[in-house]
Amino acid sequence: MIPLPAAFLDRPIAHRALHGPGRPENSRAAIRAAMAAGYAIEIDLQLSKDGQAMVFHDYALTRLTGASGPIQQRSADELAGLTLIGGDEGVPLFAEVLKTVGGAVPLLVELKDQDGRMGPDIGRLERAAAEAAQGYEGPLAFMSFNPHSAAEMARLCPEIPRGLTTCACTPADHPTLGAEARAALREMPGIAEMGAGFISHDHHDLNSPQVARQKARGLNLLCWTVRSPEEEAQARQVAENVTFEGYMA
């Protein structure tokens, strides 16, 4: 088990960085704002057409850029040339964000499942993320909803903490999965074998037996995504730290 550094537990984690007016989610501006405020930062990774790890949440470009089609159909240069809605910058490379952060604050990185199945057909995004992170010396951790992805990061970057992003696995949580697959994910498969040191769980479901089991094993417990001081206070009764947005934690 590779535990999380203490820096991931001693300050709130800004969800998709400290986004707000003029600072789109996962943008350079939001990252700079989170750093200035001293928060840890959570970001998401998607894969470009030419195999680069891009800091972006959605599979489709529409909501965040107004462009059509999936992110995987655009090259890194094309994505950099788009403008994130509400800002004046394009989609950043993970390597660029690592250079910007430079170890100043903790960076929690979620690799998005690439085919909607949460299965073993992984590899390109994981390799791109590992390559970008090579030699990075600041507090860094990887996680994914897909246990195969998290396990691959353990193989590629054995010295970097890894964990699972987890939830109750309802149909609303994973609409592309059947009941059997959701039930399997709910049990957090492979978490011991990958040497995971933490989970980041949906704050609405922190009292689940699956969460209690991992806490008893000594894993750190983060949670996502609280959106008010009241939700934060409730979550902190169980979780060691919160991922937040929409207010200043």
C-alpha positions in Angstrom: 0.0 0.0 0.0 1.3 3.4 -1.0 -0.2 5.9 1.4 -1.2 9.5 0.5 1.2 12.2 1.6 -0.1 14.3 4.5 -0.5 17.2 2.1 -3.6 15.6 0.6 -5.3 15.6 3.9 -4.4 19.0 5.5 -6.3 21.2 3.0 -9.5 21.0 0.9 -9.2 19.8 -2.7 -10.6 22.1 -5.4 -12.8 20.0 -7.7 -11.6 20.5 -11.4 -9.5 23.2 -9.8 -10.9 26.4 -8.4 -13.3 27.2 -11.2 -15.8 30.0 -11.3 -16.5 33.2 -13.4 -13.7 33.6 -15.9 -12.1 30.4 -14.7 -13.6 27.3 -16.5 -13.3 23.9 -14.9 -9.9 22.2 -15.4 -8.5 25.3 -17.0 -5.2 27.0 -16.5 -6.9 29.9 -14.8 -8.7 27.7 -12.4 -5.5 25.9 -11.6 -3.6 29.2 -11.0 -6.5 30.4 -8.7 -6.4 27.2 -6.6 -2.6 27.5 -6.2 -3.0 31.1 -5.1 -5.5 30.1 -2.5 -3.3 27.2 -1.3 -5.9 24.4 -2.1 -5.0 21.0 -3.4 -6.3 20.4 -6.9 -8.3 17.6 -8.5 -8.2 17.4 -12.3 -9.4 14.9 -14.9 -7.6 13.4 -17.8 -8.9 12.4 -21.3 -6.9 11.2 -24.3 -6.4 13.2 -27.5 -6.5 11.7 -31.0 -2.7 11.8 -31.1 -2.3 10.0 -27.7 -1.7 13.0 -25.4 -3.1 13.2 -21.8 -5.4 16.3 -21.8 -6.8 18.0 -18.7 -10.6 17.8 -19.5 -13.6 16.1 -17.9 -16.2 15.2 -20.5 -16.0 12.7 -23.3 -17.7 15.2 -25.7 -16.5 18.7 -26.3 -19.9 20.5 -26.5 -20.6 21.5 -22.9 -17.1 23.0 -22.2 -16.0 24.3 -25.6 -19.1 24.5 -27.8 -17.3 22.3 -30.4 -18.9 19.1 -31.6 -17.8 15.5 -31.3 -15.7 13.6 -28.7 -12.4 14.8 -27.4 -10.7 11.7 -28.8 -11.3 12.9 -32.3 -9.1 16.0 -31.9 -5.3 16.3 -31.7 -3.6 18.0 -28.8 -2.9 21.0 -31.0 -6.5 21.2 -32.1 -7.7 21.0 -28.5 -5.3 23.8 -27.5 -6.8 25.9 -30.3 -10.3 25.7 -28.9 -11.5 28.1 -26.3 -13.1 26.9 -23.0 -16.5 28.5 -22.5 -16.2 31.2 -19.9 -12.5 31.7 -20.4 -9.9 32.7 -23.0 -7.7 29.6 -23.0 -7.7 26.2 -24.7 -7.6 22.7 -23.3 -4.3 22.2 -21.5 -1.9 19.3 -21.7 -1.4 17.3 -18.5 2.4 17.9 -18.9 1.8 21.6 -19.1 -0.3 21.5 -15.9 2.4 19.6 -14.1 4.9 22.2 -15.1 2.6 25.0 -13.9 1.9 23.4 -10.5 5.5 22.3 -10.0 4.9 20.7 -6.7 3.5 23.8 -5.1 0.2 22.1 -4.1 -1.0 18.5 -4.1 -2.4 17.3 -7.4 -5.1 14.5 -7.5 -5.5 13.2 -11.0 -8.5 11.2 -12.2 -8.1 9.1 -15.4 -11.5 8.9 -17.1 -12.6 5.5 -18.3 -12.3 5.5 -22.1 -15.0 3.2 -23.4 -17.8 3.3 -20.9 -17.4 -0.3 -19.8 -15.0 0.0 -16.9 -13.1 -3.0 -18.3 -9.6 -4.1 -19.1 -9.4 -2.3 -22.5 -7.1 0.4 -21.2 -3.5 1.5 -21.7 -3.1 4.5 -24.0 -4.3 7.1 -21.5 -2.4 5.5 -18.7 0.9 5.4 -20.6 0.4 9.0 -21.6 -0.2 10.1 -18.0 2.8 8.1 -16.7 5.0 9.6 -19.4 4.0 13.1 -18.5 4.5 12.5 -14.8 8.0 11.0 -15.2 10.3 12.9 -12.9 7.6 15.0 -11.2 8.6 15.6 -7.6 5.6 17.2 -6.1 2.7 15.5 -4.2 0.8 13.6 -6.9 -1.8 10.8 -6.8 -3.7 9.0 -9.5 -7.2 7.5 -9.3 -10.0 6.2 -11.6 -13.4 4.7 -11.4 -12.0 1.9 -13.6 -10.0 -0.5 -11.4 -8.1 -1.7 -14.4 -6.9 1.8 -15.0 -5.8 2.4 -11.4 -4.0 -1.0 -11.4 -2.2 0.0 -14.6 -1.0 3.2 -13.0 0.3 1.1 -10.1 2.3 -0.9 -12.6 3.6 2.1 -14.6 4.2 4.4 -11.6 4.7 2.2 -8.6 6.1 5.0 -6.5 3.1 7.3 -6.9 0.0 6.8 -4.7 -3.1 5.4 -6.5 -6.7 4.8 -5.5 -10.2 4.3 -6.7 -12.9 6.9 -7.4 -16.0 5.2 -5.9 -19.7 5.6 -5.4 -22.9 3.6 -4.7 -22.8 2.4 -8.4 -26.5 3.1 -9.1 -27.9 3.2 -12.7 -27.6 7.0 -12.5 -23.9 6.7 -11.5 -23.0 4.3 -14.4 -25.7 4.4 -17.0 -23.6 2.4 -19.6 -23.2 -0.6 -17.2 -25.5 -3.4 -16.4 -26.6 -4.4 -12.9 -23.9 -7.2 -12.6 -21.1 -4.8 -13.6 -22.3 -2.2 -11.2 -22.5 -4.7 -8.3 -19.0 -5.8 -9.0 -17.7 -2.2 -9.0 -19.5 -1.4 -5.8 -17.2 -3.9 -4.0 -14.1 -2.0 -5.1 -12.4 -4.9 -6.9 -8.6 -5.3 -7.0 -8.0 -2.5 -4.5 -5.7 -4.5 -2.3 -3.9 -6.1 -5.2 -3.1 -2.7 -6.8 -1.7 -1.4 -3.5 -4.2 1.4 -3.3 -3.8 3.8 -0.4 -7.1 5.7 -0.7 -10.6 5.9 -2.1 -12.4 9.1 -3.1 -16.1 8.3 -2.5 -19.4 10.0 -3.3 -20.2 12.1 -0.2 -23.8 11.0 -0.3 -22.8 7.4 0.3 -20.1 7.6 3.0 -21.8 5.4 5.5 -21.8 2.3 3.1 -20.3 -0.9 4.4 -17.9 -0.9 1.4 -16.4 2.4 2.6 -16.2 1.2 6.2 -14.3 -1.9 5.0 -11.7 0.1 3.3 -11.3 2.5 6.3 -10.8 -0.5 8.5 -8.0 -1.7 6.2 -6.2 1.6 6.8 -7.0 3.4 3.5 -7.4 7.1 3.5 -10.9 8.4 2.7 -11.5 11.4 0.5 -14.9 12.3 -0.8 -16.5 14.1 -3.8 -18.1 16.6 -4.5 -19.4 18.8 -1.7 -21.0 22.1 -2.7 -21.7 23.9 0.6 -20.2 24.4 4.1 -23.1 22.3 5.4 -22.3 19.4 3.1 -18.7 19.7 4.0 -19.4 19.5 7.8 -21.5 16.4 7.3 -18.9 14.7 5.1 -16.1 15.4 7.5 -17.8 13.3 10.1 -16.6 10.3 8.1 -14.1 11.4 5.4 -10.7 12.7 6.1 -10.9 15.4 3.4 -13.3 16.8 0.9 -13.3 17.7 -2.8 -15.3 20.8 -3.1 -16.7 23.4 -5.6 -19.1 26.3 -5.6 -17.9 27.9 -2.4 -14.6 28.7 -0.6 -13.9 25.7 1.7 
